[in-house]
Amino acid sequence: MVPPGRSWSSLSQCGSNNLLLFGGVFSDGTTADDMWMLNTKTLVWQLMDLPSTGTRFWHSAVSVADSVYIFGGYRAYNSSRHGEFDDVRSVVARETLLVRTSPPLLFDLSFTTIMKMGLSSPNFEIPPGLLPRSLVEEIRHRIQLCKAAGSDDRLYSDTDYGC
């Protein structure tokens, strides 16, 4: 099986042996909400079985290690007006999608959880001796930065610990 032809999509490296194809506009003017993975060693395409994130085109995608961040672009397109956007249906995509080809590291999950706990609890303390001192100092520093920036309620992605 091969993905249907399209334009205004993204094709990004994802890990060392995969390319990720996402979104775009088909030749008939309809927009795509599918995601395909190409194994560059076997040259076999696989349709990714993911919940629909909605159509997206003219977006950007960037690879970071075994992950791809997809952001920006538009959600809908009306081909009946010869390439003009339909103001009612065309919507800027504001959320960022994170696609991983491997599970997050336990360290990343633990750090994210500790950061969320530290931001949600005004009296959060890490018991002495539980974690290395340098890690505790880094956590305290980042919690202070986020609180000073007024980002207490921000959720962290699995790999982004800034605020």
C-alpha positions in Angstrom: 0.0 0.0 0.0 1.3 3.5 -0.9 -0.1 6.9 0.2 -2.1 8.8 -2.3 -0.4 11.7 -4.1 -0.7 15.1 -2.5 0.8 18.6 -2.2 1.3 21.0 0.7 2.1 18.1 3.1 5.2 17.5 5.2 7.8 14.7 4.9 10.2 14.5 7.9 12.8 12.1 9.1 11.7 10.3 12.2 14.5 8.3 13.8 17.3 6.8 11.7 15.2 4.6 9.3 11.8 6.3 9.0 10.2 9.1 7.1 6.8 10.5 8.3 4.4 11.9 5.7 1.5 14.0 7.1 -1.5 15.9 5.8 -1.6 17.9 2.6 -4.1 18.4 -0.2 -5.1 15.7 -2.7 -5.4 16.5 -6.4 -9.2 16.7 -6.1 -8.8 19.6 -3.6 -9.8 17.6 -0.5 -7.5 17.8 2.5 -5.7 14.9 4.2 -5.8 13.9 7.8 -3.7 10.7 7.4 -0.2 9.9 8.5 2.2 7.5 6.8 5.5 6.0 7.8 8.1 4.9 5.2 10.8 2.5 6.4 13.8 3.7 4.4 15.5 0.3 4.7 12.7 -1.8 3.3 10.9 1.0 1.3 7.6 -0.2 2.8 4.9 2.4 3.6 2.6 1.9 6.6 -0.6 3.8 7.3 -0.3 4.9 11.0 -3.3 3.9 13.1 -3.8 7.1 15.1 -6.9 9.0 16.2 -7.7 11.7 13.6 -6.1 15.1 14.4 -8.1 16.8 11.7 -6.9 17.8 8.3 -3.9 20.0 8.0 -1.9 21.5 5.1 0.8 24.2 4.6 2.1 23.2 8.0 5.7 22.8 9.2 7.3 19.7 10.8 10.7 19.4 12.5 12.5 16.2 13.6 14.1 15.9 17.0 15.7 12.5 17.7 12.9 9.9 17.4 10.1 12.5 17.4 8.5 14.9 14.9 6.8 18.1 16.0 4.0 19.2 13.5 2.8 22.8 13.9 1.1 25.6 12.1 -0.7 25.4 8.8 -4.4 25.4 7.9 -7.2 22.9 8.6 -9.6 23.1 5.6 -9.6 24.0 2.0 -12.2 24.8 -0.6 -11.1 23.8 -4.1 -14.3 25.0 -5.7 -13.0 28.6 -5.6 -9.8 27.9 -7.5 -7.3 27.9 -4.7 -8.9 30.7 -2.6 -9.5 29.9 1.1 -13.1 29.7 2.3 -13.2 32.0 5.3 -15.9 29.9 7.0 -13.9 26.6 6.6 -10.3 27.6 6.6 -8.9 27.7 10.2 -5.3 28.2 11.3 -4.1 25.1 13.2 -2.8 26.3 16.6 -1.9 23.1 18.4 1.4 21.3 18.0 1.4 17.5 17.4 4.1 15.3 18.8 4.7 12.0 17.0 7.2 9.5 18.6 8.6 6.3 17.1 9.9 5.2 20.5 8.6 5.6 24.1 9.9 8.5 26.2 12.7 7.8 28.6 11.8 7.1 32.2 13.9 10.1 33.2 11.9 12.4 30.9 8.6 11.1 32.3 9.8 11.5 35.9 11.2 15.0 35.4 8.0 16.1 33.7 5.9 14.7 36.6 8.1 16.4 39.2 7.8 19.7 37.4 4.0 19.4 37.2 3.8 18.6 40.9 6.2 21.5 41.8 4.1 24.0 39.8 0.7 22.8 41.2 1.7 22.7 44.9 2.8 25.9 46.6 4.7 23.9 49.3 6.3 21.3 47.1 9.5 19.9 48.5 11.7 17.0 47.4 12.8 14.9 50.4 16.6 15.2 51.0 18.7 12.4 49.6 15.9 11.2 47.2 17.5 12.7 44.1 20.9 13.9 43.2 21.5 17.4 44.4 22.3 18.8 40.9 18.9 17.5 39.7 17.0 18.9 42.7 18.7 22.3 42.1 17.7 22.2 38.4 14.1 21.3 39.2 13.9 24.2 41.8 15.4 26.6 39.3 12.9 25.7 36.6 10.0 25.8 38.9 11.0 29.3 40.0 11.4 30.4 36.4 8.0 29.1 35.4 6.3 30.6 38.4 8.0 34.0 37.8 6.8 33.8 34.2 3.2 33.1 35.4 3.2 29.7 33.7 1.9 27.7 36.7 -0.9 26.0 34.7 1.2 25.1 31.6 1.4 21.5 30.7 4.8 20.2 29.6 5.3 18.1 26.6 7.3 14.9 27.1 10.6 16.5 25.9 10.2 20.2 26.5 10.8 21.3 30.1 10.9 25.0 29.6 7.9 27.2 30.4 
